[in-house]
Amino acid sequence: MNYCLRLLIAFGILSLGSCDVAHTIIVKNKTSHPAQVSWRVATGDQPDSLRTMWLSPQGMVGSRAEVYYGFGYWNAAELMRVAQQMERIEICTATDTVRVIRPAAIEEFLRPRRRGLFRNYLVIRLR
């Protein structure tokens, strides 16, 4: 009985704590060649920020990159907010180049890539 009471109290305390998960964009290079992913973010009155990631071929160190966007979930409103901030996404592999340049197209590109139990990851796989 004492064990059950302790377990119940511990579960109660854990359930009251904040457990927001991190928004994360994960880019994985699944090709046998190096790849580049870049996106330009409009930052209002400050100069635009260009983020570029060089990814090693699959199976090598550096074939995966992660970018954190704070805490929460990738719901529709959050996806649209990030898509409005991005001016473009460009993915360059040895065989192909993909450019996504409009906010609606960026949101459409990112939406099906939500993963995780709470949809807290956006996973972009380069193939």
C-alpha positions as CSV (number, residue, x, y, z in Angstrom):
1,M,0.0,0.0,0.0
2,N,2.8,2.4,0.9
3,Y,4.5,1.7,-2.4
4,C,1.3,2.5,-4.4
5,L,0.9,5.8,-2.5
6,R,4.5,6.8,-3.3
7,L,4.1,5.8,-6.9
8,L,0.8,7.9,-7.1
9,I,2.5,10.9,-5.6
10,A,5.5,10.7,-7.9
11,F,3.3,10.4,-10.9
12,G,1.2,13.4,-9.8
13,I,4.3,15.5,-9.3
14,L,5.7,14.5,-12.7
15,S,2.4,15.2,-14.5
16,L,2.2,18.7,-13.1
17,G,5.6,19.7,-14.4
18,S,6.1,21.5,-17.7
19,C,7.1,19.1,-20.5
20,D,7.2,21.3,-23.6
21,V,9.2,19.6,-26.3
22,A,11.6,21.5,-28.6
23,H,10.7,22.5,-32.1
24,T,13.4,20.9,-34.2
25,I,14.2,20.8,-37.9
26,I,16.3,17.7,-38.7
27,V,18.0,17.4,-42.1
28,K,19.4,14.0,-43.0
29,N,21.6,13.3,-46.1
30,K,20.7,9.8,-47.3
31,T,22.7,10.2,-50.5
32,S,26.3,9.0,-51.2
33,H,27.4,12.5,-52.1
34,P,27.8,15.7,-50.0
35,A,24.8,18.0,-50.0
36,Q,23.9,21.6,-49.1
37,V,20.7,22.9,-47.6
38,S,20.2,26.6,-47.1
39,W,17.3,28.9,-46.2
40,R,17.0,32.6,-45.9
41,V,15.0,34.0,-43.0
42,A,13.5,37.5,-43.1
43,T,14.1,39.1,-39.7
44,G,12.0,42.3,-39.9
45,D,14.1,45.5,-39.6
46,Q,17.4,43.6,-39.3
47,P,19.4,42.2,-42.3
48,D,18.1,38.8,-43.6
49,S,19.8,35.7,-42.1
50,L,21.1,33.0,-44.5
51,R,21.6,29.6,-42.9
52,T,23.6,27.1,-44.8
53,M,24.4,23.5,-43.8
54,W,26.9,21.3,-45.6
55,L,26.1,17.6,-45.0
56,S,28.4,14.7,-45.5
57,P,27.4,11.6,-47.4
58,Q,25.2,9.0,-45.5
59,G,27.1,7.0,-42.9
60,M,29.7,9.6,-42.3
61,V,30.0,12.1,-39.4
62,G,28.1,15.3,-40.3
63,S,25.4,13.6,-42.5
64,R,22.7,15.0,-40.1
65,A,22.1,18.5,-38.9
66,E,19.5,19.9,-36.4
67,V,18.1,23.4,-35.9
68,Y,16.1,24.3,-32.9
69,Y,13.2,26.8,-33.0
70,G,12.2,27.1,-29.4
71,F,9.6,25.0,-27.6
72,G,6.2,23.7,-28.7
73,Y,4.6,21.6,-31.5
74,W,4.6,22.0,-35.3
75,N,0.9,22.7,-35.5
76,A,-0.6,24.5,-38.6
77,A,-0.3,28.0,-37.1
78,E,3.4,27.4,-36.1
79,L,4.2,26.1,-39.6
80,M,2.7,29.1,-41.2
81,R,4.5,31.5,-38.9
82,V,7.9,29.9,-39.8
83,A,7.0,29.8,-43.5
84,Q,6.1,33.5,-43.4
85,Q,9.6,34.2,-42.0
86,M,11.4,32.1,-44.5
87,E,12.0,33.6,-47.9
88,R,13.3,30.4,-49.5
89,I,14.6,26.9,-48.9
90,E,17.2,25.5,-51.3
91,I,18.4,21.9,-51.3
92,C,21.4,21.0,-53.6
93,T,22.5,17.4,-54.0
94,A,24.9,16.0,-56.7
95,T,21.9,15.1,-58.9
96,D,19.3,17.7,-58.2
97,T,18.5,21.2,-56.9
98,V,15.2,22.0,-55.3
99,R,14.1,25.6,-54.5
100,V,11.0,26.5,-52.6
101,I,10.4,30.3,-52.6
102,R,6.8,31.3,-51.6
103,P,5.5,31.1,-48.0
104,A,2.6,28.9,-49.0
105,A,4.9,26.6,-50.9
106,I,7.3,26.4,-47.9
107,E,4.4,25.6,-45.6
108,E,3.2,22.9,-48.0
109,F,6.8,21.5,-48.3
110,L,7.2,21.3,-44.5
111,R,3.7,20.1,-43.4
112,P,4.1,16.4,-44.5
113,R,7.5,16.2,-42.9
114,R,6.2,16.5,-39.3
115,R,7.3,13.6,-37.2
116,G,7.4,12.5,-33.6
117,L,4.7,11.7,-31.0
118,F,3.8,15.3,-30.6
119,R,4.8,16.4,-34.1
120,N,7.7,18.3,-32.7
121,Y,10.2,17.3,-35.5
122,L,10.4,18.4,-39.1
123,V,12.5,15.8,-40.9
124,I,13.9,16.6,-44.3
125,R,15.5,13.6,-45.9
126,L,17.8,14.1,-48.9
127,R,17.6,11.1,-51.3
